[in-house]
Amino acid sequence: MEGGFFLIHHFDGVTPGDRRVKGVEYIGFDEDSGSLRSHLVDNHGSNFTYTHEIEGDELTSWFGDKGSSNFYTGQFSQNGNTITGCWQWPEGKGKTGGFEVTSTRISS
């Protein structure tokens, strides 16, 4: 973590539908909410806020606030270089949308 207070996450990937997405996410502890929060912006104009929780080797990320119905759950690999999981959200009429994600750390 930069200065011990926040983490900068640069990303470059392809989403379902072959959409190329590049961006940056700033992650840090939010004293007001007592939670790990992040702000993400990308090359398509997205500007999102997330709330995160890590327990053991599992990460849960909610779009917006904790408990949101749009969330990600993933598990870190044993060496901590990969996380594999799934985003999911309600699509109405009892249906659930989502997609699987595998992220791999690349050392610079």
A tleap script that builds the chain and sets N, CA, C and O, in Angstrom:
source leaprc.protein.ff14SB
mol = sequence {
  NMET GLU GLY GLY PHE PHE LEU ILE HIE HIE
  PHE ASP GLY VAL THR PRO GLY ASP ARG ARG
  VAL LYS GLY VAL GLU TYR ILE GLY PHE ASP
  GLU ASP SER GLY SER LEU ARG SER HIE LEU
  VAL ASP ASN HIE GLY SER ASN PHE THR TYR
  THR HIE GLU ILE GLU GLY ASP GLU LEU THR
  SER TRP PHE GLY ASP LYS GLY SER SER ASN
  PHE TYR THR GLY GLN PHE SER GLN ASN GLY
  ASN THR ILE THR GLY CYS TRP GLN TRP PRO
  GLU GLY LYS GLY LYS THR GLY GLY PHE GLU
  VAL THR SER THR ARG ILE SER CSER
}
set mol.1.N position { 0.833 -1.190 0.000 }
set mol.1.CA position { 0.000 0.000 0.000 }
set mol.1.C position { 0.871 1.244 0.000 }
set mol.1.O position { 1.809 1.367 0.787 }
set mol.2.N position { 0.547 2.147 -0.882 }
set mol.2.CA position { 1.252 3.413 -0.979 }
set mol.2.C position { 1.164 4.165 0.349 }
set mol.2.O position { 0.063 4.481 0.800 }
set mol.3.N position { 2.274 4.450 0.969 }
set mol.3.CA position { 2.280 5.189 2.226 }
set mol.3.C position { 1.594 4.470 3.366 }
set mol.3.O position { 1.441 5.037 4.449 }
set mol.4.N position { 1.177 3.234 3.148 }
set mol.4.CA position { 0.501 2.470 4.179 }
set mol.4.C position { -0.975 2.800 4.345 }
set mol.4.O position { -1.616 2.281 5.259 }
set mol.5.N position { -1.541 3.664 3.470 }
set mol.5.CA position { -2.921 4.106 3.655 }
set mol.5.C position { -3.876 3.702 2.544 }
set mol.5.O position { -5.083 3.624 2.774 }
set mol.6.N position { -3.366 3.441 1.345 }
set mol.6.CA position { -4.256 3.056 0.258 }
set mol.6.C position { -3.507 2.236 -0.783 }
set mol.6.O position { -2.277 2.225 -0.834 }
set mol.7.N position { -4.285 1.555 -1.606 }
set mol.7.CA position { -3.770 0.697 -2.649 }
set mol.7.C position { -4.257 1.230 -3.989 }
set mol.7.O position { -5.424 1.599 -4.124 }
set mol.8.N position { -3.372 1.273 -4.978 }
set mol.8.CA position { -3.753 1.673 -6.327 }
set mol.8.C position { -3.784 0.419 -7.198 }
set mol.8.O position { -2.784 -0.289 -7.321 }
set mol.9.N position { -4.934 0.156 -7.796 }
set mol.9.CA position { -5.139 -1.033 -8.618 }
set mol.9.C position { -5.376 -0.606 -10.067 }
set mol.9.O position { -6.443 -0.091 -10.399 }
set mol.10.N position { -4.379 -0.823 -10.926 }
set mol.10.CA position { -4.527 -0.565 -12.363 }
set mol.10.C position { -5.025 -1.851 -13.009 }
set mol.10.O position { -4.548 -2.934 -12.671 }
set mol.11.N position { -5.972 -1.749 -13.927 }
set mol.11.CA position { -6.473 -2.951 -14.578 }
set mol.11.C position { -6.642 -2.742 -16.071 }
set mol.11.O position { -6.845 -1.626 -16.548 }
set mol.12.N position { -6.552 -3.845 -16.792 }
set mol.12.CA position { -6.677 -3.881 -18.239 }
set mol.12.C position { -7.240 -5.254 -18.573 }
set mol.12.O position { -6.546 -6.259 -18.420 }
set mol.13.N position { -8.472 -5.309 -19.020 }
set mol.13.CA position { -9.080 -6.611 -19.253 }
set mol.13.C position { -10.164 -6.564 -20.304 }
set mol.13.O position { -10.426 -5.530 -20.918 }
set mol.14.N position { -10.790 -7.721 -20.495 }
set mol.14.CA position { -11.862 -7.874 -21.459 }
set mol.14.C position { -13.076 -8.429 -20.722 }
set mol.14.O position { -12.972 -9.434 -20.018 }
set mol.15.N position { -14.225 -7.775 -20.882 }
set mol.15.CA position { -15.452 -8.211 -20.223 }
set mol.15.C position { -16.222 -9.153 -21.144 }
set mol.15.O position { -15.888 -9.277 -22.323 }
set mol.16.N position { -17.254 -9.821 -20.613 }
set mol.16.CA position { -18.097 -10.618 -21.500 }
set mol.16.C position { -18.601 -9.741 -22.651 }
set mol.16.O position { -19.004 -8.599 -22.429 }
set mol.17.N position { -18.580 -10.256 -23.848 }
set mol.17.CA position { -18.947 -9.468 -25.024 }
set mol.17.C position { -17.733 -8.821 -25.671 }
set mol.17.O position { -17.872 -8.008 -26.584 }
set mol.18.N position { -16.532 -9.182 -25.196 }
set mol.18.CA position { -15.259 -8.709 -25.766 }
set mol.18.C position { -15.082 -7.196 -25.705 }
set mol.18.O position { -14.548 -6.594 -26.636 }
set mol.19.N position { -15.525 -6.585 -24.621 }
set mol.19.CA position { -15.338 -5.143 -24.414 }
set mol.19.C position { -14.049 -4.917 -23.639 }
set mol.19.O position { -13.914 -5.404 -22.517 }
set mol.20.N position { -13.105 -4.191 -24.213 }
set mol.20.CA position { -11.827 -3.902 -23.573 }
set mol.20.C position { -12.025 -2.804 -22.534 }
set mol.20.O position { -12.568 -1.745 -22.850 }
set mol.21.N position { -11.592 -3.043 -21.298 }
set mol.21.CA position { -11.762 -2.070 -20.215 }
set mol.21.C position { -10.412 -1.852 -19.536 }
set mol.21.O position { -9.752 -2.799 -19.107 }
set mol.22.N position { -10.017 -0.573 -19.448 }
set mol.22.CA position { -8.806 -0.169 -18.729 }
set mol.22.C position { -9.207 0.877 -17.705 }
set mol.22.O position { -10.085 1.702 -17.956 }
set mol.23.N position { -8.559 0.838 -16.551 }
set mol.23.CA position { -8.890 1.830 -15.551 }
set mol.23.C position { -8.014 1.753 -14.322 }
set mol.23.O position { -6.990 1.070 -14.294 }
set mol.24.N position { -8.451 2.477 -13.306 }
set mol.24.CA position { -7.737 2.516 -12.041 }
set mol.24.C position { -8.761 2.522 -10.905 }
set mol.24.O position { -9.845 3.096 -11.014 }
set mol.25.N position { -8.376 1.866 -9.820 }
set mol.25.CA position { -9.220 1.800 -8.627 }
set mol.25.C position { -8.366 2.190 -7.431 }
set mol.25.O position { -7.258 1.681 -7.258 }
set mol.26.N position { -8.878 3.086 -6.615 }
set mol.26.CA position { -8.197 3.505 -5.385 }
set mol.26.C position { -8.930 2.863 -4.215 }
set mol.26.O position { -10.129 3.076 -4.033 }
set mol.27.N position { -8.204 2.075 -3.420 }
set mol.27.CA position { -8.800 1.296 -2.341 }
set mol.27.C position { -8.200 1.733 -1.011 }
set mol.27.O position { -6.982 1.857 -0.885 }
set mol.28.N position { -9.048 1.965 -0.029 }
set mol.28.CA position { -8.568 2.354 1.295 }
set mol.28.C position { -9.635 2.173 2.356 }
set mol.28.O position { -10.790 1.882 2.046 }
set mol.29.N position { -9.246 2.344 3.602 }
set mol.29.CA position { -10.165 2.212 4.724 }
set mol.29.C position { -10.934 3.509 4.903 }
set mol.29.O position { -10.344 4.587 4.977 }
set mol.30.N position { -12.249 3.400 4.971 }
set mol.30.CA position { -13.128 4.551 5.155 }
set mol.30.C position { -13.524 4.623 6.627 }
set mol.30.O position { -14.302 3.797 7.104 }
set mol.31.N position { -12.992 5.605 7.343 }
set mol.31.CA position { -13.261 5.716 8.777 }
set mol.31.C position { -14.731 5.980 9.079 }
set mol.31.O position { -15.247 5.496 10.087 }
set mol.32.N position { -15.413 6.742 8.222 }
set mol.32.CA position { -16.820 7.062 8.473 }
set mol.32.C position { -17.701 5.818 8.496 }
set mol.32.O position { -18.585 5.698 9.345 }
set mol.33.N position { -17.463 4.891 7.565 }
set mol.33.CA position { -18.286 3.671 7.503 }
set mol.33.C position { -17.632 2.493 8.213 }
set mol.33.O position { -18.279 1.471 8.444 }
set mol.34.N position { -16.344 2.627 8.563 }
set mol.34.CA position { -15.619 1.532 9.210 }
set mol.34.C position { -15.405 0.353 8.289 }
set mol.34.O position { -15.346 -0.791 8.739 }
set mol.35.N position { -15.287 0.632 6.977 }
set mol.35.CA position { -15.148 -0.455 6.013 }
set mol.35.C position { -14.083 -0.141 4.962 }
set mol.35.O position { -13.630 0.996 4.831 }
set mol.36.N position { -13.701 -1.165 4.228 }
set mol.36.CA position { -12.779 -1.026 3.114 }
set mol.36.C position { -13.597 -0.590 1.904 }
set mol.36.O position { -14.515 -1.296 1.486 }
set mol.37.N position { -13.266 0.575 1.338 }
set mol.37.CA position { -14.031 1.138 0.224 }
set mol.37.C position { -13.092 1.397 -0.953 }
set mol.37.O position { -11.878 1.510 -0.780 }
set mol.38.N position { -13.668 1.490 -2.144 }
set mol.38.CA position { -12.859 1.837 -3.312 }
set mol.38.C position { -13.666 2.690 -4.277 }
set mol.38.O position { -14.897 2.695 -4.271 }
set mol.39.N position { -12.917 3.415 -5.108 }
set mol.39.CA position { -13.490 4.238 -6.173 }
set mol.39.C position { -12.786 3.835 -7.458 }
set mol.39.O position { -11.557 3.827 -7.523 }
set mol.40.N position { -13.568 3.501 -8.481 }
set mol.40.CA position { -13.049 2.983 -9.737 }
set mol.40.C position { -13.511 3.874 -10.882 }
set mol.40.O position { -14.673 4.276 -10.943 }
set mol.41.N position { -12.586 4.177 -11.789 }
set mol.41.CA position { -12.908 4.882 -13.032 }
set mol.41.C position { -12.276 4.116 -14.184 }
set mol.41.O position { -11.228 3.489 -14.029 }
set mol.42.N position { -12.940 4.177 -15.365 }
set mol.42.CA position { -12.389 3.443 -16.504 }
set mol.42.C position { -12.485 4.247 -17.792 }
set mol.42.O position { -13.000 5.365 -17.810 }
set mol.43.N position { -11.977 3.653 -18.873 }
set mol.43.CA position { -11.906 4.319 -20.169 }
set mol.43.C position { -13.265 4.448 -20.858 }
set mol.43.O position { -13.338 5.023 -21.944 }
set mol.44.N position { -14.326 3.939 -20.269 }
set mol.44.CA position { -15.665 4.087 -20.824 }
set mol.44.C position { -16.491 5.119 -20.047 }
set mol.44.O position { -17.680 5.294 -20.313 }
set mol.45.N position { -15.853 5.802 -19.084 }
set mol.45.CA position { -16.534 6.831 -18.314 }
set mol.45.C position { -17.196 6.339 -17.040 }
set mol.45.O position { -17.869 7.109 -16.356 }
set mol.46.N position { -17.015 5.072 -16.714 }
set mol.46.CA position { -17.593 4.548 -15.469 }
set mol.46.C position { -16.938 5.203 -14.265 }
set mol.46.O position { -15.748 5.515 -14.281 }
set mol.47.N position { -17.728 5.407 -13.223 }
set mol.47.CA position { -17.239 5.976 -11.967 }
set mol.47.C position { -18.030 5.285 -10.859 }
set mol.47.O position { -19.146 5.690 -10.534 }
set mol.48.N position { -17.427 4.219 -10.275 }
set mol.48.CA position { -18.136 3.360 -9.338 }
set mol.48.C position { -17.512 3.393 -7.952 }
set mol.48.O position { -16.320 3.662 -7.802 }
set mol.49.N position { -18.329 3.118 -6.940 }
set mol.49.CA position { -17.871 2.959 -5.564 }
set mol.49.C position { -18.232 1.551 -5.112 }
set mol.49.O position { -19.328 1.060 -5.386 }
set mol.50.N position { -17.296 0.904 -4.413 }
set mol.50.CA position { -17.493 -0.451 -3.918 }
set mol.50.C position { -17.164 -0.515 -2.429 }
set mol.50.O position { -16.411 0.310 -1.912 }
set mol.51.N position { -17.739 -1.507 -1.749 }
set mol.51.CA position { -17.398 -1.838 -0.372 }
set mol.51.C position { -16.875 -3.268 -0.384 }
set mol.51.O position { -17.462 -4.140 -1.024 }
set mol.52.N position { -15.767 -3.512 0.327 }
set mol.52.CA position { -15.103 -4.817 0.292 }
set mol.52.C position { -14.961 -5.400 1.697 }
set mol.52.O position { -14.901 -4.679 2.693 }
set mol.53.N position { -14.908 -6.729 1.739 }
set mol.53.CA position { -14.666 -7.439 2.997 }
set mol.53.C position { -13.819 -8.672 2.667 }
set mol.53.O position { -14.110 -9.400 1.718 }
set mol.54.N position { -12.779 -8.894 3.456 }
set mol.54.CA position { -11.918 -10.060 3.277 }
set mol.54.C position { -11.976 -10.895 4.545 }
set mol.54.O position { -11.731 -10.399 5.645 }
set mol.55.N position { -12.304 -12.170 4.374 }
set mol.55.CA position { -12.285 -13.119 5.489 }
set mol.55.C position { -11.511 -14.341 5.031 }
set mol.55.O position { -11.945 -15.060 4.131 }
set mol.56.N position { -10.351 -14.576 5.658 }
set mol.56.CA position { -9.496 -15.680 5.242 }
set mol.56.C position { -9.042 -15.468 3.817 }
set mol.56.O position { -8.440 -14.440 3.509 }
set mol.57.N position { -9.319 -16.424 2.936 }
set mol.57.CA position { -8.917 -16.294 1.536 }
set mol.57.C position { -10.094 -15.922 0.630 }
set mol.57.O position { -10.019 -16.102 -0.585 }
set mol.58.N position { -11.190 -15.401 1.220 }
set mol.58.CA position { -12.363 -15.026 0.433 }
set mol.58.C position { -12.585 -13.514 0.447 }
set mol.58.O position { -12.505 -12.868 1.491 }
set mol.59.N position { -12.862 -12.973 -0.726 }
set mol.59.CA position { -13.162 -11.552 -0.898 }
set mol.59.C position { -14.615 -11.410 -1.324 }
set mol.59.O position { -15.078 -12.112 -2.223 }
set mol.60.N position { -15.335 -10.495 -0.671 }
set mol.60.CA position { -16.671 -10.116 -1.113 }
set mol.60.C position { -16.629 -8.621 -1.413 }
set mol.60.O position { -16.158 -7.828 -0.598 }
set mol.61.N position { -17.124 -8.248 -2.586 }
set mol.61.CA position { -17.189 -6.843 -2.996 }
set mol.61.C position { -18.617 -6.529 -3.388 }
set mol.61.O position { -19.206 -7.225 -4.215 }
set mol.62.N position { -19.176 -5.488 -2.802 }
set mol.62.CA position { -20.532 -5.055 -3.116 }
set mol.62.C position { -20.475 -3.780 -3.939 }
set mol.62.O position { -19.664 -2.897 -3.657 }
set mol.63.N position { -21.318 -3.673 -4.944 }
set mol.63.CA position { -21.462 -2.446 -5.710 }
set mol.63.C position { -22.178 -1.459 -4.816 }
set mol.63.O position { -23.344 -1.662 -4.475 }
set mol.64.N position { -21.500 -0.395 -4.433 }
set mol.64.CA position { -22.079 0.561 -3.485 }
set mol.64.C position { -21.828 0.107 -2.063 }
set mol.64.O position { -20.681 -0.093 -1.665 }
set mol.65.N position { -22.888 -0.055 -1.296 }
set mol.65.CA position { -22.775 -0.397 0.121 }
set mol.65.C position { -22.836 -1.897 0.374 }
set mol.65.O position { -23.358 -2.658 -0.442 }
set mol.66.N position { -22.294 -2.311 1.520 }
set mol.66.CA position { -22.341 -3.705 1.947 }
set mol.66.C position { -23.788 -4.172 1.982 }
set mol.66.O position { -24.672 -3.465 2.466 }
set mol.67.N position { -24.016 -5.370 1.463 }
set mol.67.CA position { -25.355 -5.917 1.427 }
set mol.67.C position { -26.088 -5.672 0.123 }
set mol.67.O position { -27.208 -6.151 -0.056 }
set mol.68.N position { -25.469 -4.926 -0.799 }
set mol.68.CA position { -26.085 -4.674 -2.097 }
set mol.68.C position { -26.384 -5.995 -2.807 }
set mol.68.O position { -25.668 -6.978 -2.614 }
set mol.69.N position { -27.436 -6.022 -3.624 }
set mol.69.CA position { -27.788 -7.237 -4.364 }
set mol.69.C position { -26.899 -7.438 -5.597 }
set mol.69.O position { -27.021 -8.452 -6.284 }
set mol.70.N position { -26.012 -6.486 -5.880 }
set mol.70.CA position { -25.020 -6.594 -6.947 }
set mol.70.C position { -23.677 -6.788 -6.256 }
set mol.70.O position { -23.144 -5.849 -5.663 }
set mol.71.N position { -23.115 -8.017 -6.327 }
set mol.71.CA position { -21.901 -8.302 -5.552 }
set mol.71.C position { -21.023 -9.350 -6.223 }
set mol.71.O position { -21.448 -10.074 -7.123 }
set mol.72.N position { -19.799 -9.400 -5.756 }
set mol.72.CA position { -18.786 -10.350 -6.226 }
set mol.72.C position { -18.294 -11.160 -5.040 }
set mol.72.O position { -18.076 -10.612 -3.959 }
set mol.73.N position { -18.116 -12.460 -5.232 }
set mol.73.CA position { -17.426 -13.285 -4.244 }
set mol.73.C position { -16.329 -14.035 -4.974 }
set mol.73.O position { -16.552 -14.602 -6.044 }
set mol.74.N position { -15.139 -14.033 -4.383 }
set mol.74.CA position { -14.008 -14.702 -4.999 }
set mol.74.C position { -13.072 -15.273 -3.970 }
set mol.74.O position { -13.094 -14.890 -2.801 }
set mol.75.N position { -12.247 -16.193 -4.421 }
set mol.75.CA position { -11.299 -16.855 -3.537 }
set mol.75.C position { -9.888 -16.662 -4.080 }
set mol.75.O position { -9.623 -16.871 -5.264 }
set mol.76.N position { -8.977 -16.251 -3.171 }
set mol.76.CA position { -7.583 -16.076 -3.541 }
set mol.76.C position { -6.898 -17.429 -3.678 }
set mol.76.O position { -7.207 -18.369 -2.946 }
set mol.77.N position { -5.964 -17.520 -4.623 }
set mol.77.CA position { -5.153 -18.723 -4.750 }
set mol.77.C position { -4.216 -18.818 -3.547 }
set mol.77.O position { -4.043 -17.851 -2.806 }
set mol.78.N position { -3.625 -19.977 -3.365 }
set mol.78.CA position { -2.739 -20.198 -2.216 }
set mol.78.C position { -1.565 -19.218 -2.199 }
set mol.78.O position { -1.151 -18.774 -1.128 }
set mol.79.N position { -1.016 -18.871 -3.388 }
set mol.79.CA position { 0.112 -17.934 -3.438 }
set mol.79.C position { -0.336 -16.473 -3.469 }
set mol.79.O position { 0.503 -15.573 -3.452 }
set mol.80.N position { -1.649 -16.226 -3.514 }
set mol.80.CA position { -2.179 -14.867 -3.474 }
set mol.80.C position { -2.083 -14.101 -4.783 }
set mol.80.O position { -2.394 -12.910 -4.812 }
set mol.81.N position { -1.664 -14.744 -5.866 }
set mol.81.CA position { -1.492 -14.048 -7.140 }
set mol.81.C position { -2.712 -14.095 -8.052 }
set mol.81.O position { -2.757 -13.388 -9.059 }
set mol.82.N position { -3.697 -14.914 -7.714 }
set mol.82.CA position { -4.896 -15.053 -8.543 }
set mol.82.C position { -6.127 -15.056 -7.639 }
set mol.82.O position { -6.108 -15.585 -6.528 }
set mol.83.N position { -7.181 -14.457 -8.142 }
set mol.83.CA position { -8.472 -14.541 -7.463 }
set mol.83.C position { -9.511 -14.950 -8.497 }
set mol.83.O position { -9.572 -14.385 -9.589 }
set mol.84.N position { -10.325 -15.934 -8.144 }
set mol.84.CA position { -11.345 -16.464 -9.038 }
set mol.84.C position { -12.699 -16.374 -8.348 }
set mol.84.O position { -12.843 -16.768 -7.190 }
set mol.85.N position { -13.690 -15.854 -9.064 }
set mol.85.CA position { -15.007 -15.717 -8.460 }
set mol.85.C position { -16.057 -15.350 -9.471 }
set mol.85.O position { -15.902 -15.596 -10.667 }
set mol.86.N position { -17.144 -14.752 -8.981 }
set mol.86.CA position { -18.289 -14.456 -9.831 }
set mol.86.C position { -19.012 -13.191 -9.352 }
set mol.86.O position { -19.266 -13.027 -8.158 }
set mol.87.N position { -19.337 -12.311 -10.287 }
set mol.87.CA position { -20.246 -11.197 -10.039 }
set mol.87.C position { -21.654 -11.704 -10.259 }
set mol.87.O position { -21.889 -12.499 -11.170 }
set mol.88.N position { -22.594 -11.259 -9.444 }
set mol.88.CA position { -23.993 -11.592 -9.683 }
set mol.88.C position { -24.895 -10.452 -9.237 }
set mol.88.O position { -24.545 -9.665 -8.358 }
set mol.89.N position { -26.072 -10.382 -9.867 }
set mol.89.CA position { -27.040 -9.333 -9.585 }
set mol.89.C position { -28.421 -9.808 -10.013 }
set mol.89.O position { -28.538 -10.681 -10.873 }
set mol.90.N position { -29.472 -9.239 -9.417 }
set mol.90.CA position { -30.829 -9.612 -9.831 }
set mol.90.C position { -31.166 -8.966 -11.176 }
set mol.90.O position { -30.802 -7.818 -11.432 }
set mol.91.N position { -31.857 -9.708 -12.021 }
set mol.91.CA position { -32.267 -9.165 -13.321 }
set mol.91.C position { -33.779 -8.993 -13.415 }
set mol.91.O position { -34.298 -8.615 -14.465 }
set mol.92.N position { -34.480 -9.267 -12.334 }
set mol.92.CA position { -35.938 -9.147 -12.354 }
set mol.92.C position { -36.601 -10.480 -12.663 }
set mol.92.O position { -35.982 -11.381 -13.229 }
set mol.93.N position { -37.848 -10.589 -12.290 }
set mol.93.CA position { -38.645 -11.803 -12.509 }
set mol.93.C position { -37.951 -13.046 -11.956 }
set mol.93.O position { -38.065 -14.131 -12.525 }
set mol.94.N position { -37.229 -12.883 -10.842 }
set mol.94.CA position { -36.582 -14.005 -10.174 }
set mol.94.C position { -35.312 -14.506 -10.831 }
set mol.94.O position { -34.752 -15.513 -10.400 }
set mol.95.N position { -34.845 -13.823 -11.866 }
set mol.95.CA position { -33.632 -14.249 -12.571 }
set mol.95.C position { -32.404 -13.551 -11.995 }
set mol.95.O position { -32.484 -12.438 -11.474 }
set mol.96.N position { -31.257 -14.241 -12.104 }
set mol.96.CA position { -29.988 -13.692 -11.635 }
set mol.96.C position { -29.027 -13.593 -12.805 }
set mol.96.O position { -28.866 -14.546 -13.567 }
set mol.97.N position { -28.385 -12.434 -12.947 }
set mol.97.CA position { -27.362 -12.246 -13.972 }
set mol.97.C position { -25.996 -12.326 -13.341 }
set mol.97.O position { -25.873 -12.387 -12.118 }
set mol.98.N position { -24.969 -12.327 -14.167 }
set mol.98.CA position { -23.619 -12.331 -13.645 }
set mol.98.C position { -22.622 -12.914 -14.618 }
set mol.98.O position { -22.967 -13.310 -15.731 }
set mol.99.N position { -21.376 -12.959 -14.177 }
set mol.99.CA position { -20.322 -13.549 -14.981 }
set mol.99.C position { -19.152 -13.932 -14.093 }
set mol.99.O position { -18.935 -13.335 -13.039 }
set mol.100.N position { -18.395 -14.939 -14.533 }
set mol.100.CA position { -17.223 -15.387 -13.799 }
set mol.100.C position { -16.031 -14.498 -14.117 }
set mol.100.O position { -15.917 -13.965 -15.221 }
set mol.101.N position { -15.137 -14.342 -13.129 }
set mol.101.CA position { -13.964 -13.484 -13.282 }
set mol.101.C position { -12.747 -14.194 -12.706 }
set mol.101.O position { -12.808 -14.768 -11.619 }
set mol.102.N position { -11.641 -14.151 -13.443 }
set mol.102.CA position { -10.351 -14.590 -12.921 }
set mol.102.C position { -9.388 -13.424 -13.102 }
set mol.102.O position { -9.195 -12.939 -14.217 }
set mol.103.N position { -8.784 -12.977 -12.003 }
set mol.103.CA position { -7.828 -11.877 -12.033 }
set mol.103.C position { -6.472 -12.389 -11.583 }
set mol.103.O position { -6.374 -13.134 -10.608 }
set mol.104.N position { -5.420 -11.987 -12.297 }
set mol.104.CA position { -4.069 -12.430 -11.993 }
set mol.104.C position { -3.158 -11.217 -11.806 }
set mol.104.O position { -3.148 -10.302 -12.631 }
set mol.105.N position { -2.400 -11.221 -10.722 }
set mol.105.CA position { -1.456 -10.144 -10.448 }
set mol.105.C position { -0.278 -10.256 -11.426 }
set mol.105.O position { 0.271 -11.336 -11.642 }
set mol.106.N position { 0.091 -9.117 -12.004 }
set mol.106.CA position { 1.251 -9.049 -12.885 }
set mol.106.C position { 2.255 -8.117 -12.236 }
set mol.106.O position { 1.946 -6.950 -11.997 }
set mol.107.N position { 3.435 -8.603 -11.949 }
set mol.107.CA position { 4.473 -7.771 -11.336 }
set mol.107.C position { 5.050 -6.836 -12.364 }
set mol.107.O position { 5.280 -7.218 -13.511 }
set mol.108.N position { 5.284 -5.599 -11.946 }
set mol.108.CA position { 5.853 -4.625 -12.888 }
set mol.108.C position { 7.339 -4.494 -12.716 }
set mol.108.O position { 7.977 -3.718 -13.427 }
savepdb mol mol.pdb
quit
